[in-house]
């Protein structure tokens, strides 16, 4: 259907009536949806280019063996810097999104993570890589907050669980694209044993091309424009910790911090665990990388199914109870995978179950923004969700230190314990109205 036809259909909806079918969406809604989805797709790409080649690339930069403890520690510090940058970016660009507008802030976030991911190709030391990853993460964290608010304010409220699933699938597909890119580069550049890891970061420059289209075609949401026009006072970050909003802020920070710490510890260290398995000891670096990429591809691919399953669950149970059951499922799948030593063939079946549970993270996209006032929306959602990255950063380093006295398997098993307090917090989380949540 062309844009002219959509424009004719859109006015048929009354001012207070939302679209019930895709063909009733306005051109502005379509453009906002495409921009947010592509932003999230490239988020997924940027997120995992490093995690797929972290250990061998840092070992090259430090001129040390892959098994050296110093390599593990520096790898963890770089990932921690990325997660902290993600948290700060969510707050910083979230603030810009409330002040300057969603579309403008979206362009800035995409440029930030594209430029500094590309610059990672040129680094010569581990600390230079740390700086590039930190700065790239500012854009990644900011894009989450801005993109979520953009769709929350432009697309029908009743569609929110499904919109969340579609957005999260964009991230997952971006991750799969990263997996494919790493596999191809490893095959062609590294086929003769040549180092290939730094070439992976050149793929991260691609998102910069999206900025030109977004700036030209994606207008600011009417809800933001109206709130900006009527407001005489722009609320600040401190407003998150005052009055009735305080309880919401603390509870959402708690659930995000615990679940994201666990998820990122798994995402980062499960690949290193696979490389350390006894049956892979005699394999080449290229062969190990292909196994890691294959299993990671399965984990992320199955997580796409999880996105839609948890969206369906949220429609029937609401956000709060869906998040509760996802935490319980995380505990069961992690214990199943790591409670006993398993071969990489066995883990091929267990690890995708953990990936399936990660589908719940897509729900935070549409759950968090409506909990906050319009002019505090990207600030609140970005701050509360991404502050969990700080906890995840600390967790990544703690897990790396634990590896000095333990192995990867028992460390990964300990992740399950983070979900127990998360289960308790779920009982106190606020629930959106049925209209706001799309619940039946």
Rosetta blueprint (number, residue, H / E / L):
1 X L
2 X L
3 X H
4 X H
5 X H
6 X H
7 X H
8 X H
9 X H
10 X H
11 X L
12 X L
13 X L
14 X L
15 X L
16 X L
17 X L
18 X L
19 X L
20 X L
21 X L
22 X H
23 X H
24 X H
25 X L
26 X L
27 X H
28 X H
29 X H
30 X H
31 X H
32 X H
33 X H
34 X H
35 X H
36 X H
37 X H
38 X H
39 X H
40 X H
41 X H
42 X H
43 X H
44 X H
45 X H
46 X H
47 X H
48 X H
49 X H
50 X H
51 X H
52 X H
53 X H
54 X H
55 X H
56 X H
57 X H
58 X H
59 X H
60 X H
61 X H
62 X H
63 X L
64 X L
65 X L
66 X L
67 X L
68 X L
69 X H
70 X H
71 X H
72 X H
73 X H
74 X H
75 X H
76 X H
77 X H
78 X H
79 X H
80 X H
81 X H
82 X H
83 X H
84 X H
85 X H
86 X H
87 X H
88 X H
89 X H
90 X H
91 X H
92 X H
93 X H
94 X H
95 X H
96 X H
97 X H
98 X H
99 X H
100 X H
101 X L
102 X H
103 X H
104 X H
105 X H
106 X H
107 X H
108 X H
109 X H
110 X H
111 X H
112 X H
113 X H
114 X H
115 X H
116 X H
117 X H
118 X H
119 X H
120 X H
121 X H
122 X H
123 X L
124 X L
125 X L
126 X H
127 X H
128 X H
129 X H
130 X H
131 X H
132 X H
133 X H
134 X H
135 X H
136 X H
137 X H
138 X H
139 X H
140 X H
141 X H
142 X H
143 X H
144 X H
145 X H
146 X H
147 X H
148 X H
149 X H
150 X H
151 X H
152 X H
153 X H
154 X H
155 X L
156 X L
157 X H
158 X H
159 X H
160 X H
161 X H
162 X H
163 X H
164 X H
165 X H
166 X H
167 X H
168 X H
169 X H
170 X H
171 X H
172 X H
173 X H
174 X H
175 X H
176 X H
177 X H
178 X H
179 X H
180 X H
181 X H
182 X H
183 X H
184 X H
185 X H
186 X H
187 X H
188 X H
189 X L
190 X L
191 X L
192 X L
193 X L
194 X L
195 X L
196 X L
197 X H
198 X H
199 X H
200 X H
201 X H
202 X H
203 X H
204 X H
205 X H
206 X H
207 X H
208 X H
209 X H
210 X H
211 X H
212 X H
213 X H
214 X H
215 X H
216 X H
217 X H
218 X L
219 X L
220 X L
221 X L
222 X H
223 X H
224 X H
225 X H
226 X H
227 X H
228 X H
229 X H
230 X H
231 X L
232 X L
233 X L
234 X L
235 X L
236 X L
237 X H
238 X H
239 X H
240 X H
241 X H
242 X L
243 X L
244 X L
245 X H
246 X H
247 X H
248 X H
249 X H
250 X H
251 X H
252 X H
253 X H
254 X H
255 X H
256 X H
257 X H
258 X H
259 X H
260 X H
261 X H
262 X H
263 X H
264 X H
265 X H
266 X H
267 X H
268 X H
269 X H
270 X H
271 X H
272 X H
273 X H
274 X H
275 X H
276 X L
277 X L
278 X H
279 X H
280 X H
281 X L
282 X L
283 X L
284 X L
285 X H
286 X H
287 X H
288 X H
289 X H
290 X H
291 X H
292 X H
293 X H
294 X H
295 X H
296 X H
297 X H
298 X H
299 X H
300 X H
301 X H
302 X H
303 X H
304 X H
305 X H
306 X H
307 X H
308 X H
309 X H
310 X H
311 X H
312 X H
313 X H
314 X H
315 X H
316 X H
317 X H
318 X L
319 X H
320 X H
321 X H
322 X H
323 X H
324 X H
325 X H
326 X H
327 X H
328 X H
329 X H
330 X H
331 X H
332 X H
333 X H
334 X H
335 X H
336 X H
337 X H
338 X H
339 X L
340 X L
341 X L
342 X L
343 X L
344 X H
345 X H
346 X H
347 X H
348 X H
349 X H
350 X H
351 X H
352 X H
353 X H
354 X H
355 X H
356 X H
357 X H
358 X H
359 X H
360 X H
361 X H
362 X H
363 X H
364 X H
365 X H
366 X H
367 X H
368 X H
369 X H
370 X L
371 X L
372 X L
373 X L
374 X H
375 X H
376 X H
377 X H
378 X H
379 X H
380 X H
381 X H
382 X H
383 X H
384 X H
385 X H
386 X H
387 X H
388 X H
389 X H
390 X H
391 X H
392 X H
393 X H
394 X H
395 X H
396 X H
397 X H
398 X H
399 X H
400 X H
401 X H
402 X H
403 X L
404 X L
405 X L
406 X L
407 X L
408 X H
409 X H
410 X H
411 X H
412 X H
413 X H
414 X H
415 X H
416 X H
417 X H
418 X H
419 X H
420 X H
421 X H
422 X H
423 X H
424 X H
425 X H
426 X H
427 X L
428 X L
429 X L
430 X L
431 X L
432 X L
433 X L
434 X H
435 X H
436 X H
437 X H
438 X L
439 X L
440 X L
